[in-house]
Amino acid sequence: DLVLIANNPDNPVCKVMDYGKYLFEQAKREKEARKNQKVIETKEVGMKLTTEDHDLNVKTKNACRFLKDGNRVKVIVKFRGREMAYQNQGYAVMEKFASLCAEVGQIDKPAKIEGRNMVMFLAPKKN
């Protein structure tokens, strides 16, 4: 078969080849490329506004492990009852969490309020 490779108006390139074999090879290359792709998961780390330092350190250690594995991390601070009045403390907790994970991750989406939760996304650092 005569196959048009490059449809350049000045200099079109054609090739004589087995078209079925060409399509098969192309599909095989695409399948191999899809197989080698890594799916990025999003892991969640939840805490409350009143989470103590030791618990926060445990959660940051887990989040750093997730980031080292190449996953994104969704950090959630849950507000209960009247805690919604202290959103600035929630931002402080998020900043502290982000600074503890700064060596392996970076802020992908900054902290924002969603209902009664404050949500922030961390992504692994690019080398």
Backbone as XML, in Angstrom:
<?xml version="1.0"?>
<chain id="A" units="angstrom">
  <residue number="1" name="ASP">
    <atom name="N" x="0.839" y="-1.187" z="0.000"/>
    <atom name="CA" x="0.000" y="0.000" z="0.000"/>
    <atom name="C" x="0.881" y="1.246" z="0.000"/>
  </residue>
  <residue number="2" name="LEU">
    <atom name="N" x="0.382" y="2.288" z="-0.637"/>
    <atom name="CA" x="1.060" y="3.579" z="-0.643"/>
    <atom name="C" x="0.420" y="4.424" z="0.458"/>
  </residue>
  <residue number="3" name="VAL">
    <atom name="N" x="1.202" y="4.772" z="1.496"/>
    <atom name="CA" x="0.673" y="5.466" z="2.671"/>
    <atom name="C" x="1.272" y="6.859" z="2.731"/>
  </residue>
  <residue number="4" name="LEU">
    <atom name="N" x="0.396" y="7.870" z="2.936"/>
    <atom name="CA" x="0.826" y="9.254" z="3.078"/>
    <atom name="C" x="1.316" y="9.458" z="4.513"/>
  </residue>
  <residue number="5" name="ILE">
    <atom name="N" x="2.595" y="9.759" z="4.697"/>
    <atom name="CA" x="3.187" y="9.926" z="6.029"/>
    <atom name="C" x="3.064" y="11.376" z="6.487"/>
  </residue>
  <residue number="6" name="ALA">
    <atom name="N" x="3.528" y="12.338" z="5.674"/>
    <atom name="CA" x="3.477" y="13.750" z="6.028"/>
    <atom name="C" x="2.776" y="14.502" z="4.906"/>
  </residue>
  <residue number="7" name="ASN">
    <atom name="N" x="1.695" y="15.182" z="5.253"/>
    <atom name="CA" x="0.905" y="15.903" z="4.258"/>
    <atom name="C" x="1.391" y="17.346" z="4.176"/>
  </residue>
  <residue number="8" name="ASN">
    <atom name="N" x="2.637" y="17.536" z="3.796"/>
    <atom name="CA" x="3.219" y="18.857" z="3.630"/>
    <atom name="C" x="2.888" y="19.338" z="2.217"/>
  </residue>
  <residue number="9" name="PRO">
    <atom name="N" x="2.283" y="20.536" z="2.052"/>
    <atom name="CA" x="1.899" y="20.982" z="0.704"/>
    <atom name="C" x="3.090" y="21.126" z="-0.250"/>
  </residue>
  <residue number="10" name="ASP">
    <atom name="N" x="4.267" y="21.504" z="0.264"/>
    <atom name="CA" x="5.431" y="21.679" z="-0.601"/>
    <atom name="C" x="6.044" y="20.336" z="-0.994"/>
  </residue>
  <residue number="11" name="ASN">
    <atom name="N" x="6.117" y="19.410" z="-0.023"/>
    <atom name="CA" x="6.821" y="18.159" z="-0.261"/>
    <atom name="C" x="6.109" y="17.020" z="0.483"/>
  </residue>
  <residue number="12" name="PRO">
    <atom name="N" x="5.030" y="16.462" z="-0.094"/>
    <atom name="CA" x="4.343" y="15.371" z="0.601"/>
    <atom name="C" x="5.209" y="14.113" z="0.620"/>
  </residue>
  <residue number="13" name="VAL">
    <atom name="N" x="5.179" y="13.405" z="1.762"/>
    <atom name="CA" x="5.996" y="12.204" z="1.927"/>
    <atom name="C" x="5.081" y="10.992" z="1.933"/>
  </residue>
  <residue number="14" name="CYS">
    <atom name="N" x="5.361" y="10.030" z="1.028"/>
    <atom name="CA" x="4.605" y="8.784" z="0.948"/>
    <atom name="C" x="5.574" y="7.622" z="1.093"/>
  </residue>
  <residue number="15" name="LYS">
    <atom name="N" x="5.030" y="6.479" z="1.523"/>
    <atom name="CA" x="5.864" y="5.312" z="1.751"/>
    <atom name="C" x="5.101" y="4.074" z="1.298"/>
  </residue>
  <residue number="16" name="VAL">
    <atom name="N" x="5.807" y="3.124" z="0.722"/>
    <atom name="CA" x="5.200" y="1.855" z="0.344"/>
    <atom name="C" x="5.409" y="0.896" z="1.512"/>
  </residue>
  <residue number="17" name="MET">
    <atom name="N" x="4.292" y="0.420" z="2.097"/>
    <atom name="CA" x="4.394" y="-0.460" z="3.263"/>
    <atom name="C" x="3.132" y="-1.291" z="3.399"/>
  </residue>
  <residue number="18" name="ASP">
    <atom name="N" x="3.192" y="-2.266" z="4.292"/>
    <atom name="CA" x="2.020" y="-3.068" z="4.631"/>
    <atom name="C" x="1.215" y="-2.264" z="5.652"/>
  </residue>
  <residue number="19" name="TYR">
    <atom name="N" x="0.061" y="-1.718" z="5.245"/>
    <atom name="CA" x="-0.701" y="-0.799" z="6.088"/>
    <atom name="C" x="-1.256" y="-1.493" z="7.331"/>
  </residue>
  <residue number="20" name="GLY">
    <atom name="N" x="-1.687" y="-2.732" z="7.204"/>
    <atom name="CA" x="-2.199" y="-3.475" z="8.360"/>
    <atom name="C" x="-1.129" y="-3.656" z="9.424"/>
  </residue>
  <residue number="21" name="LYS">
    <atom name="N" x="0.088" y="-3.978" z="8.981"/>
    <atom name="CA" x="1.198" y="-4.143" z="9.921"/>
    <atom name="C" x="1.532" y="-2.810" z="10.581"/>
  </residue>
  <residue number="22" name="TYR">
    <atom name="N" x="1.474" y="-1.713" z="9.806"/>
    <atom name="CA" x="1.746" y="-0.380" z="10.338"/>
    <atom name="C" x="0.744" y="-0.021" z="11.435"/>
  </residue>
  <residue number="23" name="LEU">
    <atom name="N" x="-0.558" y="-0.274" z="11.179"/>
    <atom name="CA" x="-1.577" y="0.018" z="12.190"/>
    <atom name="C" x="-1.368" y="-0.827" z="13.442"/>
  </residue>
  <residue number="24" name="PHE">
    <atom name="N" x="-1.010" y="-2.106" z="13.255"/>
    <atom name="CA" x="-0.768" y="-2.993" z="14.386"/>
    <atom name="C" x="0.397" y="-2.494" z="15.238"/>
  </residue>
  <residue number="25" name="GLU">
    <atom name="N" x="1.490" y="-2.091" z="14.582"/>
    <atom name="CA" x="2.665" y="-1.586" z="15.306"/>
    <atom name="C" x="2.322" y="-0.309" z="16.072"/>
  </residue>
  <residue number="26" name="GLN">
    <atom name="N" x="1.541" y="0.571" z="15.440"/>
    <atom name="CA" x="1.160" y="1.822" z="16.080"/>
    <atom name="C" x="0.289" y="1.557" z="17.306"/>
  </residue>
  <residue number="27" name="ALA">
    <atom name="N" x="-0.680" y="0.645" z="17.194"/>
    <atom name="CA" x="-1.536" y="0.297" z="18.327"/>
    <atom name="C" x="-0.715" y="-0.333" z="19.449"/>
  </residue>
  <residue number="28" name="LYS">
    <atom name="N" x="0.267" y="-1.140" z="19.084"/>
    <atom name="CA" x="1.127" y="-1.790" z="20.071"/>
    <atom name="C" x="1.943" y="-0.750" z="20.843"/>
  </residue>
  <residue number="29" name="ARG">
    <atom name="N" x="2.473" y="0.259" z="20.130"/>
    <atom name="CA" x="3.238" y="1.325" z="20.789"/>
    <atom name="C" x="2.353" y="2.120" z="21.744"/>
  </residue>
  <residue number="30" name="GLU">
    <atom name="N" x="1.123" y="2.450" z="21.318"/>
    <atom name="CA" x="0.211" y="3.204" z="22.180"/>
    <atom name="C" x="-0.152" y="2.409" z="23.426"/>
  </residue>
  <residue number="31" name="LYS">
    <atom name="N" x="-0.383" y="1.109" z="23.266"/>
    <atom name="CA" x="-0.728" y="0.253" z="24.398"/>
    <atom name="C" x="0.430" y="0.189" z="25.393"/>
  </residue>
  <residue number="32" name="GLU">
    <atom name="N" x="1.645" y="0.088" z="24.888"/>
    <atom name="CA" x="2.831" y="0.045" z="25.754"/>
    <atom name="C" x="2.995" y="1.364" z="26.504"/>
  </residue>
  <residue number="33" name="ALA">
    <atom name="N" x="2.730" y="2.489" z="25.833"/>
    <atom name="CA" x="2.839" y="3.796" z="26.473"/>
    <atom name="C" x="1.798" y="3.942" z="27.579"/>
  </residue>
  <residue number="34" name="ARG">
    <atom name="N" x="0.575" y="3.454" z="27.332"/>
    <atom name="CA" x="-0.471" y="3.510" z="28.357"/>
    <atom name="C" x="-0.111" y="2.634" z="29.551"/>
  </residue>
  <residue number="35" name="LYS">
    <atom name="N" x="0.514" y="1.495" z="29.297"/>
    <atom name="CA" x="0.860" y="0.567" z="30.364"/>
    <atom name="C" x="1.917" y="1.165" z="31.289"/>
  </residue>
  <residue number="36" name="ASN">
    <atom name="N" x="2.811" y="1.972" z="30.734"/>
    <atom name="CA" x="3.895" y="2.543" z="31.525"/>
    <atom name="C" x="3.492" y="3.803" z="32.279"/>
  </residue>
  <residue number="37" name="GLN">
    <atom name="N" x="2.281" y="4.327" z="32.048"/>
    <atom name="CA" x="1.836" y="5.515" z="32.760"/>
    <atom name="C" x="1.491" y="5.159" z="34.197"/>
  </residue>
  <residue number="38" name="LYS">
    <atom name="N" x="1.789" y="6.079" z="35.129"/>
    <atom name="CA" x="1.455" y="5.853" z="36.532"/>
    <atom name="C" x="0.231" y="6.688" z="36.867"/>
  </residue>
  <residue number="39" name="VAL">
    <atom name="N" x="-0.755" y="6.042" z="37.469"/>
    <atom name="CA" x="-1.968" y="6.735" z="37.877"/>
    <atom name="C" x="-1.697" y="7.402" z="39.223"/>
  </residue>
  <residue number="40" name="ILE">
    <atom name="N" x="-1.952" y="8.700" z="39.301"/>
    <atom name="CA" x="-1.715" y="9.438" z="40.536"/>
    <atom name="C" x="-2.979" y="9.378" z="41.382"/>
  </residue>
  <residue number="41" name="GLU">
    <atom name="N" x="-2.838" y="8.837" z="42.587"/>
    <atom name="CA" x="-3.969" y="8.756" z="43.502"/>
    <atom name="C" x="-3.950" y="9.966" z="44.419"/>
  </residue>
  <residue number="42" name="THR">
    <atom name="N" x="-5.111" y="10.239" z="45.028"/>
    <atom name="CA" x="-5.204" y="11.287" z="46.028"/>
    <atom name="C" x="-5.506" y="10.632" z="47.365"/>
  </residue>
  <residue number="43" name="LYS">
    <atom name="N" x="-4.596" y="10.797" z="48.318"/>
    <atom name="CA" x="-4.769" y="10.265" z="49.667"/>
    <atom name="C" x="-5.292" y="11.389" z="50.552"/>
  </residue>
  <residue number="44" name="GLU">
    <atom name="N" x="-6.109" y="11.032" z="51.541"/>
    <atom name="CA" x="-6.676" y="12.032" z="52.445"/>
    <atom name="C" x="-6.063" y="11.912" z="53.827"/>
  </residue>
  <residue number="45" name="VAL">
    <atom name="N" x="-5.782" y="13.071" z="54.426"/>
    <atom name="CA" x="-5.349" y="13.139" z="55.816"/>
    <atom name="C" x="-6.297" y="14.100" z="56.507"/>
  </residue>
  <residue number="46" name="GLY">
    <atom name="N" x="-7.056" y="13.592" z="57.476"/>
    <atom name="CA" x="-8.041" y="14.417" z="58.167"/>
    <atom name="C" x="-7.627" y="14.704" z="59.594"/>
  </residue>
  <residue number="47" name="MET">
    <atom name="N" x="-7.986" y="15.890" z="60.075"/>
    <atom name="CA" x="-7.708" y="16.260" z="61.467"/>
    <atom name="C" x="-8.724" y="17.300" z="61.902"/>
  </residue>
  <residue number="48" name="LYS">
    <atom name="N" x="-8.709" y="17.587" z="63.179"/>
    <atom name="CA" x="-9.596" y="18.609" z="63.715"/>
    <atom name="C" x="-8.761" y="19.827" z="64.085"/>
  </residue>
  <residue number="49" name="LEU">
    <atom name="N" x="-9.438" y="20.884" z="64.415"/>
    <atom name="CA" x="-8.757" y="22.126" z="64.774"/>
    <atom name="C" x="-7.929" y="21.943" z="66.038"/>
  </residue>
  <residue number="50" name="THR">
    <atom name="N" x="-8.380" y="21.063" z="66.935"/>
    <atom name="CA" x="-7.725" y="20.885" z="68.235"/>
    <atom name="C" x="-6.758" y="19.703" z="68.253"/>
  </residue>
  <residue number="51" name="THR">
    <atom name="N" x="-6.283" y="19.252" z="67.090"/>
    <atom name="CA" x="-5.355" y="18.126" z="67.027"/>
    <atom name="C" x="-4.038" y="18.507" z="67.706"/>
  </residue>
  <residue number="52" name="GLU">
    <atom name="N" x="-3.573" y="17.639" z="68.606"/>
    <atom name="CA" x="-2.348" y="17.909" z="69.367"/>
    <atom name="C" x="-1.104" y="17.716" z="68.491"/>
  </residue>
  <residue number="53" name="ASP">
    <atom name="N" x="0.040" y="18.182" z="68.997"/>
    <atom name="CA" x="1.284" y="18.181" z="68.220"/>
    <atom name="C" x="1.725" y="16.777" z="67.832"/>
  </residue>
  <residue number="54" name="HIS">
    <atom name="N" x="1.666" y="15.831" z="68.762"/>
    <atom name="CA" x="2.125" y="14.475" z="68.451"/>
    <atom name="C" x="1.272" y="13.858" z="67.350"/>
  </residue>
  <residue number="55" name="ASP">
    <atom name="N" x="-0.054" y="14.019" z="67.454"/>
    <atom name="CA" x="-0.948" y="13.481" z="66.427"/>
    <atom name="C" x="-0.697" y="14.163" z="65.083"/>
  </residue>
  <residue number="56" name="LEU">
    <atom name="N" x="-0.437" y="15.459" z="65.133"/>
    <atom name="CA" x="-0.137" y="16.200" z="63.907"/>
    <atom name="C" x="1.150" y="15.674" z="63.268"/>
  </residue>
  <residue number="57" name="ASN">
    <atom name="N" x="2.155" y="15.364" z="64.104"/>
    <atom name="CA" x="3.412" y="14.819" z="63.575"/>
    <atom name="C" x="3.196" y="13.456" z="62.934"/>
  </residue>
  <residue number="58" name="VAL">
    <atom name="N" x="2.351" y="12.617" z="63.536"/>
    <atom name="CA" x="2.052" y="11.303" z="62.958"/>
    <atom name="C" x="1.374" y="11.478" z="61.604"/>
  </residue>
  <residue number="59" name="LYS">
    <atom name="N" x="0.431" y="12.403" z="61.523"/>
    <atom name="CA" x="-0.291" y="12.632" z="60.269"/>
    <atom name="C" x="0.635" y="13.213" z="59.198"/>
  </residue>
  <residue number="60" name="THR">
    <atom name="N" x="1.553" y="14.100" z="59.585"/>
    <atom name="CA" x="2.495" y="14.636" z="58.597"/>
    <atom name="C" x="3.457" y="13.551" z="58.127"/>
  </residue>
  <residue number="61" name="LYS">
    <atom name="N" x="3.844" y="12.641" z="59.028"/>
    <atom name="CA" x="4.726" y="11.542" z="58.627"/>
    <atom name="C" x="4.032" y="10.666" z="57.584"/>
  </residue>
  <residue number="62" name="ASN">
    <atom name="N" x="2.751" y="10.363" z="57.814"/>
    <atom name="CA" x="1.988" y="9.578" z="56.836"/>
    <atom name="C" x="1.858" y="10.336" z="55.517"/>
  </residue>
  <residue number="63" name="ALA">
    <atom name="N" x="1.568" y="11.636" z="55.596"/>
    <atom name="CA" x="1.413" y="12.440" z="54.383"/>
    <atom name="C" x="2.728" y="12.493" z="53.607"/>
  </residue>
  <residue number="64" name="CYS">
    <atom name="N" x="3.857" y="12.613" z="54.315"/>
    <atom name="CA" x="5.162" y="12.636" z="53.643"/>
    <atom name="C" x="5.430" y="11.302" z="52.956"/>
  </residue>
  <residue number="65" name="ARG">
    <atom name="N" x="5.005" y="10.207" z="53.581"/>
    <atom name="CA" x="5.172" y="8.890" z="52.955"/>
    <atom name="C" x="4.342" y="8.809" z="51.676"/>
  </residue>
  <residue number="66" name="PHE">
    <atom name="N" x="3.101" y="9.322" z="51.726"/>
    <atom name="CA" x="2.251" y="9.328" z="50.530"/>
    <atom name="C" x="2.901" y="10.158" z="49.420"/>
  </residue>
  <residue number="67" name="LEU">
    <atom name="N" x="3.459" y="11.316" z="49.785"/>
    <atom name="CA" x="4.090" y="12.191" z="48.792"/>
    <atom name="C" x="5.329" y="11.533" z="48.186"/>
  </residue>
  <residue number="68" name="LYS">
    <atom name="N" x="6.102" y="10.813" z="49.014"/>
    <atom name="CA" x="7.283" y="10.115" z="48.492"/>
    <atom name="C" x="6.885" y="9.022" z="47.514"/>
  </residue>
  <residue number="69" name="ASP">
    <atom name="N" x="5.709" y="8.415" z="47.737"/>
    <atom name="CA" x="5.216" y="7.381" z="46.825"/>
    <atom name="C" x="4.683" y="7.975" z="45.526"/>
  </residue>
  <residue number="70" name="GLY">
    <atom name="N" x="4.575" y="9.321" z="45.456"/>
    <atom name="CA" x="4.128" y="9.976" z="44.227"/>
    <atom name="C" x="2.653" y="10.298" z="44.196"/>
  </residue>
  <residue number="71" name="ASN">
    <atom name="N" x="1.961" y="10.190" z="45.334"/>
    <atom name="CA" x="0.532" y="10.497" z="45.385"/>
    <atom name="C" x="0.307" y="11.931" z="45.847"/>
  </residue>
  <residue number="72" name="ARG">
    <atom name="N" x="-0.845" y="12.495" z="45.457"/>
    <atom name="CA" x="-1.254" y="13.788" z="45.990"/>
    <atom name="C" x="-1.886" y="13.554" z="47.353"/>
  </residue>
  <residue number="73" name="VAL">
    <atom name="N" x="-1.875" y="14.574" z="48.199"/>
    <atom name="CA" x="-2.459" y="14.468" z="49.534"/>
    <atom name="C" x="-3.481" y="15.577" z="49.708"/>
  </residue>
  <residue number="74" name="LYS">
    <atom name="N" x="-4.684" y="15.177" z="50.144"/>
    <atom name="CA" x="-5.748" y="16.126" z="50.451"/>
    <atom name="C" x="-5.796" y="16.266" z="51.966"/>
  </residue>
  <residue number="75" name="VAL">
    <atom name="N" x="-5.470" y="17.455" z="52.466"/>
    <atom name="CA" x="-5.445" y="17.712" z="53.903"/>
    <atom name="C" x="-6.761" y="18.380" z="54.280"/>
  </residue>
  <residue number="76" name="ILE">
    <atom name="N" x="-7.460" y="17.798" z="55.266"/>
    <atom name="CA" x="-8.768" y="18.304" z="55.672"/>
    <atom name="C" x="-8.729" y="18.654" z="57.152"/>
  </residue>
  <residue number="77" name="VAL">
    <atom name="N" x="-9.137" y="19.881" z="57.492"/>
    <atom name="CA" x="-9.359" y="20.272" z="58.883"/>
    <atom name="C" x="-10.865" y="20.399" z="59.058"/>
  </residue>
  <residue number="78" name="LYS">
    <atom name="N" x="-11.417" y="19.601" z="59.990"/>
    <atom name="CA" x="-12.860" y="19.588" z="60.219"/>
    <atom name="C" x="-13.200" y="20.536" z="61.362"/>
  </residue>
  <residue number="79" name="PHE">
    <atom name="N" x="-14.169" y="21.394" z="61.120"/>
    <atom name="CA" x="-14.647" y="22.311" z="62.149"/>
    <atom name="C" x="-15.936" y="21.759" z="62.735"/>
  </residue>
  <residue number="80" name="ARG">
    <atom name="N" x="-16.036" y="21.774" z="64.078"/>
    <atom name="CA" x="-17.248" y="21.301" z="64.744"/>
    <atom name="C" x="-17.833" y="22.445" z="65.556"/>
  </residue>
  <residue number="81" name="GLY">
    <atom name="N" x="-19.147" y="22.505" z="65.567"/>
    <atom name="CA" x="-19.844" y="23.467" z="66.426"/>
    <atom name="C" x="-19.412" y="24.897" z="66.187"/>
  </residue>
  <residue number="82" name="ARG">
    <atom name="N" x="-18.959" y="25.541" z="67.274"/>
    <atom name="CA" x="-18.590" y="26.960" z="67.200"/>
    <atom name="C" x="-17.180" y="27.192" z="66.665"/>
  </residue>
  <residue number="83" name="GLU">
    <atom name="N" x="-16.490" y="26.136" z="66.285"/>
    <atom name="CA" x="-15.124" y="26.296" z="65.781"/>
    <atom name="C" x="-15.076" y="27.068" z="64.465"/>
  </residue>
  <residue number="84" name="MET">
    <atom name="N" x="-16.204" y="27.183" z="63.762"/>
    <atom name="CA" x="-16.230" y="27.928" z="62.497"/>
    <atom name="C" x="-15.835" y="29.392" z="62.704"/>
  </residue>
  <residue number="85" name="ALA">
    <atom name="N" x="-15.965" y="29.892" z="63.932"/>
    <atom name="CA" x="-15.586" y="31.275" z="64.217"/>
    <atom name="C" x="-14.067" y="31.441" z="64.252"/>
  </residue>
  <residue number="86" name="TYR">
    <atom name="N" x="-13.318" y="30.331" z="64.328"/>
    <atom name="CA" x="-11.860" y="30.386" z="64.459"/>
    <atom name="C" x="-11.172" y="29.847" z="63.212"/>
  </residue>
  <residue number="87" name="GLN">
    <atom name="N" x="-11.593" y="30.342" z="62.063"/>
    <atom name="CA" x="-11.027" y="29.864" z="60.803"/>
    <atom name="C" x="-9.559" y="30.245" z="60.661"/>
  </residue>
  <residue number="88" name="ASN">
    <atom name="N" x="-9.155" y="31.365" z="61.285"/>
    <atom name="CA" x="-7.747" y="31.766" z="61.198"/>
    <atom name="C" x="-6.839" y="30.730" z="61.860"/>
  </residue>
  <residue number="89" name="GLN">
    <atom name="N" x="-7.331" y="30.057" z="62.912"/>
    <atom name="CA" x="-6.547" y="28.982" z="63.528"/>
    <atom name="C" x="-6.433" y="27.790" z="62.576"/>
  </residue>
  <residue number="90" name="GLY">
    <atom name="N" x="-7.482" y="27.558" z="61.791"/>
    <atom name="CA" x="-7.439" y="26.494" z="60.791"/>
    <atom name="C" x="-6.373" y="26.769" z="59.742"/>
  </residue>
  <residue number="91" name="TYR">
    <atom name="N" x="-6.281" y="28.041" z="59.300"/>
    <atom name="CA" x="-5.234" y="28.404" z="58.340"/>
    <atom name="C" x="-3.845" y="28.203" z="58.955"/>
  </residue>
  <residue number="92" name="ALA">
    <atom name="N" x="-3.715" y="28.504" z="60.267"/>
    <atom name="CA" x="-2.427" y="28.313" z="60.940"/>
    <atom name="C" x="-2.054" y="26.833" z="60.985"/>
  </residue>
  <residue number="93" name="VAL">
    <atom name="N" x="-3.025" y="25.959" z="61.254"/>
    <atom name="CA" x="-2.768" y="24.516" z="61.278"/>
    <atom name="C" x="-2.339" y="24.045" z="59.892"/>
  </residue>
  <residue number="94" name="MET">
    <atom name="N" x="-3.006" y="24.551" z="58.851"/>
    <atom name="CA" x="-2.650" y="24.167" z="57.480"/>
    <atom name="C" x="-1.231" y="24.614" z="57.130"/>
  </residue>
  <residue number="95" name="GLU">
    <atom name="N" x="-0.870" y="25.849" z="57.518"/>
    <atom name="CA" x="0.478" y="26.351" z="57.238"/>
    <atom name="C" x="1.530" y="25.507" z="57.951"/>
  </residue>
  <residue number="96" name="LYS">
    <atom name="N" x="1.241" y="25.140" z="59.205"/>
    <atom name="CA" x="2.174" y="24.304" z="59.963"/>
    <atom name="C" x="2.336" y="22.945" z="59.290"/>
  </residue>
  <residue number="97" name="PHE">
    <atom name="N" x="1.221" y="22.370" z="58.849"/>
    <atom name="CA" x="1.248" y="21.064" z="58.181"/>
    <atom name="C" x="2.067" y="21.149" z="56.898"/>
  </residue>
  <residue number="98" name="ALA">
    <atom name="N" x="1.837" y="22.206" z="56.117"/>
    <atom name="CA" x="2.558" y="22.373" z="54.850"/>
    <atom name="C" x="4.050" y="22.571" z="55.092"/>
  </residue>
  <residue number="99" name="SER">
    <atom name="N" x="4.411" y="23.301" z="56.156"/>
    <atom name="CA" x="5.834" y="23.521" z="56.433"/>
    <atom name="C" x="6.514" y="22.234" z="56.891"/>
  </residue>
  <residue number="100" name="LEU">
    <atom name="N" x="5.777" y="21.355" z="57.610"/>
    <atom name="CA" x="6.351" y="20.080" z="58.039"/>
    <atom name="C" x="6.565" y="19.134" z="56.859"/>
  </residue>
  <residue number="101" name="CYS">
    <atom name="N" x="5.755" y="19.278" z="55.809"/>
    <atom name="CA" x="5.883" y="18.423" z="54.617"/>
    <atom name="C" x="6.646" y="19.117" z="53.491"/>
  </residue>
  <residue number="102" name="ALA">
    <atom name="N" x="7.267" y="20.258" z="53.777"/>
    <atom name="CA" x="7.857" y="21.082" z="52.716"/>
    <atom name="C" x="9.016" y="20.410" z="51.992"/>
  </residue>
  <residue number="103" name="GLU">
    <atom name="N" x="9.736" y="19.490" z="52.663"/>
    <atom name="CA" x="10.907" y="18.905" z="52.005"/>
    <atom name="C" x="10.529" y="17.891" z="50.938"/>
  </residue>
  <residue number="104" name="VAL">
    <atom name="N" x="9.341" y="17.274" z="51.029"/>
    <atom name="CA" x="8.943" y="16.283" z="50.022"/>
    <atom name="C" x="7.750" y="16.729" z="49.183"/>
  </residue>
  <residue number="105" name="GLY">
    <atom name="N" x="7.029" y="17.773" z="49.627"/>
    <atom name="CA" x="5.838" y="18.196" z="48.893"/>
    <atom name="C" x="5.705" y="19.699" z="48.834"/>
  </residue>
  <residue number="106" name="GLN">
    <atom name="N" x="4.826" y="20.133" z="47.957"/>
    <atom name="CA" x="4.552" y="21.560" z="47.817"/>
    <atom name="C" x="3.043" y="21.745" z="47.740"/>
  </residue>
  <residue number="107" name="ILE">
    <atom name="N" x="2.590" y="22.952" z="48.031"/>
    <atom name="CA" x="1.155" y="23.231" z="48.016"/>
    <atom name="C" x="0.683" y="23.270" z="46.570"/>
  </residue>
  <residue number="108" name="ASP">
    <atom name="N" x="-0.286" y="22.397" z="46.265"/>
    <atom name="CA" x="-0.860" y="22.339" z="44.925"/>
    <atom name="C" x="-2.033" y="23.307" z="44.835"/>
  </residue>
  <residue number="109" name="LYS">
    <atom name="N" x="-2.941" y="23.229" z="45.804"/>
    <atom name="CA" x="-4.058" y="24.166" z="45.916"/>
    <atom name="C" x="-4.068" y="24.684" z="47.345"/>
  </residue>
  <residue number="110" name="PRO">
    <atom name="N" x="-4.065" y="25.996" z="47.546"/>
    <atom name="CA" x="-4.020" y="26.531" z="48.911"/>
    <atom name="C" x="-5.299" y="26.226" z="49.689"/>
  </residue>
  <residue number="111" name="ALA">
    <atom name="N" x="-5.228" y="26.439" z="51.002"/>
    <atom name="CA" x="-6.348" y="26.121" z="51.891"/>
    <atom name="C" x="-7.550" y="27.001" z="51.577"/>
  </residue>
  <residue number="112" name="LYS">
    <atom name="N" x="-8.724" y="26.354" z="51.533"/>
    <atom name="CA" x="-9.966" y="27.103" z="51.354"/>
    <atom name="C" x="-11.085" y="26.375" z="52.088"/>
  </residue>
  <residue number="113" name="ILE">
    <atom name="N" x="-12.133" y="27.110" z="52.410"/>
    <atom name="CA" x="-13.259" y="26.562" z="53.166"/>
    <atom name="C" x="-14.241" y="25.903" z="52.204"/>
  </residue>
  <residue number="114" name="GLU">
    <atom name="N" x="-14.640" y="24.668" z="52.537"/>
    <atom name="CA" x="-15.692" y="23.959" z="51.803"/>
    <atom name="C" x="-16.683" y="23.441" z="52.832"/>
  </residue>
  <residue number="115" name="GLY">
    <atom name="N" x="-17.754" y="24.177" z="53.034"/>
    <atom name="CA" x="-18.735" y="23.778" z="54.043"/>
    <atom name="C" x="-18.149" y="23.944" z="55.436"/>
  </residue>
  <residue number="116" name="ARG">
    <atom name="N" x="-18.125" y="22.853" z="56.217"/>
    <atom name="CA" x="-17.554" y="22.893" z="57.558"/>
    <atom name="C" x="-16.113" y="22.381" z="57.576"/>
  </residue>
  <residue number="117" name="ASN">
    <atom name="N" x="-15.513" y="22.216" z="56.422"/>
    <atom name="CA" x="-14.145" y="21.716" z="56.323"/>
    <atom name="C" x="-13.249" y="22.738" z="55.640"/>
  </residue>
  <residue number="118" name="MET">
    <atom name="N" x="-11.978" y="22.701" z="55.993"/>
    <atom name="CA" x="-10.965" y="23.472" z="55.281"/>
    <atom name="C" x="-10.102" y="22.457" z="54.531"/>
  </residue>
  <residue number="119" name="VAL">
    <atom name="N" x="-9.903" y="22.684" z="53.237"/>
    <atom name="CA" x="-9.240" y="21.703" z="52.381"/>
    <atom name="C" x="-8.022" y="22.335" z="51.714"/>
  </residue>
  <residue number="120" name="MET">
    <atom name="N" x="-6.925" y="21.555" z="51.679"/>
    <atom name="CA" x="-5.708" y="21.972" z="50.989"/>
    <atom name="C" x="-5.129" y="20.738" z="50.293"/>
  </residue>
  <residue number="121" name="PHE">
    <atom name="N" x="-4.558" y="20.919" z="49.112"/>
    <atom name="CA" x="-3.943" y="19.815" z="48.374"/>
    <atom name="C" x="-2.434" y="20.010" z="48.331"/>
  </residue>
  <residue number="122" name="LEU">
    <atom name="N" x="-1.708" y="18.928" z="48.598"/>
    <atom name="CA" x="-0.254" y="18.917" z="48.478"/>
    <atom name="C" x="0.128" y="17.979" z="47.343"/>
  </residue>
  <residue number="123" name="ALA">
    <atom name="N" x="1.149" y="18.344" z="46.595"/>
    <atom name="CA" x="1.633" y="17.511" z="45.491"/>
    <atom name="C" x="3.106" y="17.210" z="45.728"/>
  </residue>
  <residue number="124" name="PRO">
    <atom name="N" x="3.585" y="16.076" z="45.225"/>
    <atom name="CA" x="5.012" y="15.775" z="45.388"/>
    <atom name="C" x="5.876" y="16.801" z="44.663"/>
  </residue>
  <residue number="125" name="LYS">
    <atom name="N" x="7.037" y="17.089" z="45.242"/>
    <atom name="CA" x="7.959" y="18.024" z="44.590"/>
    <atom name="C" x="8.522" y="17.386" z="43.343"/>
  </residue>
  <residue number="126" name="LYS">
    <atom name="N" x="8.691" y="18.196" z="42.315"/>
    <atom name="CA" x="9.282" y="17.715" z="41.073"/>
    <atom name="C" x="10.789" y="17.853" z="41.177"/>
  </residue>
  <residue number="127" name="ASN">
    <atom name="N" x="11.500" y="16.796" z="40.811"/>
    <atom name="CA" x="12.969" y="16.812" z="40.927"/>
    <atom name="C" x="13.598" y="17.605" z="39.816"/>
  </residue>
</chain>
